[in-house]
Structures are given as structure tokens and as C-alpha cells.
Amino acid sequence: MPYFIYKITSGSAGAIKGLECLDKFDEFKQAKQHIREKRIDFENEDRIALKMIFAENEFEAEQRLSAPRDAPILREWEK
């Protein structure tokens, strides 16, 4: 399965406004190096995030990225 690199644009309320697939790699090392280089280009952008995801195809990657995630459970000592 390939690694996809996505540019995620968020709206004013923090919701995902747009997903754009930038690249696709078969090896983790190449994808990791590429996303590090790309993050330097977008470091001053407030509403843009870059994410790498491991998925079967672009459709599955976009589904995973746009799915809502549960808030982490706080343990007793973390409160």
C-alpha cells in the first residue's frame, strides 16, 4: 500500500475545507523526507496542514482524513 501526502486546508471554524493529494510514495523513507521538505514551504500558513497517510488508494485516504476523530480520554492524573 502506498503513502499519500495531502495538503489540508481548514476553514475559519477549523473544519476541513479542502483535501489535495500532493504526492504518492511506495516507501516510507521517501514519503517522510518529502513531507519534511514540503512542510518548510508551508510553515507560515495558518490554515494549511500537511499529512501523510497509509492507505490502499486515494479514496480510502480521503475517507480516513475526513472522518471525525474522538477526543482523547483524559486519565485521572492528566486532569
C-alpha positions as CSV (number, residue, x, y, z in Angstrom):
1,M,0.0,0.0,0.0
2,P,1.3,3.5,-0.8
3,Y,1.8,6.5,1.3
4,F,-0.1,9.6,0.3
5,I,0.8,13.2,1.2
6,Y,-2.2,15.6,1.5
7,K,-2.5,19.3,1.8
8,I,-5.4,20.0,4.1
9,T,-7.0,23.4,4.1
10,S,-9.1,24.3,7.1
11,G,-12.0,26.8,7.2
12,S,-12.4,29.6,9.8
13,A,-14.1,27.2,12.3
14,G,-11.4,24.6,12.0
15,A,-13.4,22.2,9.8
16,I,-11.7,20.7,6.8
17,K,-12.4,22.8,3.7
18,G,-10.3,21.0,1.1
19,L,-8.1,18.0,0.6
20,E,-5.5,18.0,-2.1
21,C,-3.3,15.0,-2.9
22,L,0.2,16.2,-3.5
23,D,2.2,13.0,-3.9
24,K,2.2,9.3,-3.6
25,F,5.2,7.1,-2.5
26,D,5.7,3.4,-2.1
27,E,8.4,3.6,0.6
28,F,8.1,5.3,4.0
29,K,11.5,6.8,3.9
30,Q,10.9,8.7,0.7
31,A,7.5,9.9,1.9
32,K,8.9,11.1,5.2
33,Q,11.7,13.0,3.6
34,H,9.4,14.6,1.0
35,I,6.8,15.7,3.6
36,R,9.6,17.3,5.7
37,E,10.7,19.3,2.8
38,K,7.2,20.4,1.9
39,R,6.4,21.4,5.5
40,I,9.2,24.0,5.2
41,D,7.3,25.6,2.3
42,F,4.1,25.8,4.2
43,E,5.4,26.7,7.7
44,N,4.0,30.3,7.6
45,E,0.5,29.2,6.6
46,D,-2.0,29.1,9.4
47,R,-4.9,27.2,7.7
48,I,-2.8,24.7,5.8
49,A,-1.6,21.4,7.2
50,L,0.3,18.6,5.5
51,K,-0.4,15.0,6.5
52,M,1.0,11.6,5.4
53,I,-1.4,8.7,5.4
54,F,-1.0,5.0,4.6
55,A,-4.0,3.7,2.5
56,E,-5.0,1.4,-0.3
57,N,-6.0,4.2,-2.7
58,E,-6.8,7.9,-2.7
59,F,-10.4,7.4,-1.9
60,E,-9.6,5.5,1.3
61,A,-7.0,8.1,2.2
62,E,-9.5,10.9,1.9
63,Q,-12.1,9.0,3.8
64,R,-9.7,8.5,6.7
65,L,-8.6,12.1,6.7
66,S,-12.1,13.5,6.7
67,A,-13.5,11.1,9.3
68,P,-14.2,12.7,12.7
69,R,-11.9,11.6,15.4
70,D,-12.9,11.1,19.1
71,A,-11.3,13.3,21.7
72,P,-8.6,11.5,23.7
73,I,-9.6,10.1,27.0
74,L,-8.1,12.0,29.9
75,R,-6.7,9.8,32.7
76,E,-7.2,10.7,36.3
77,W,-3.6,12.1,36.6
78,E,-3.9,14.2,33.5
79,K,-6.8,16.3,34.8
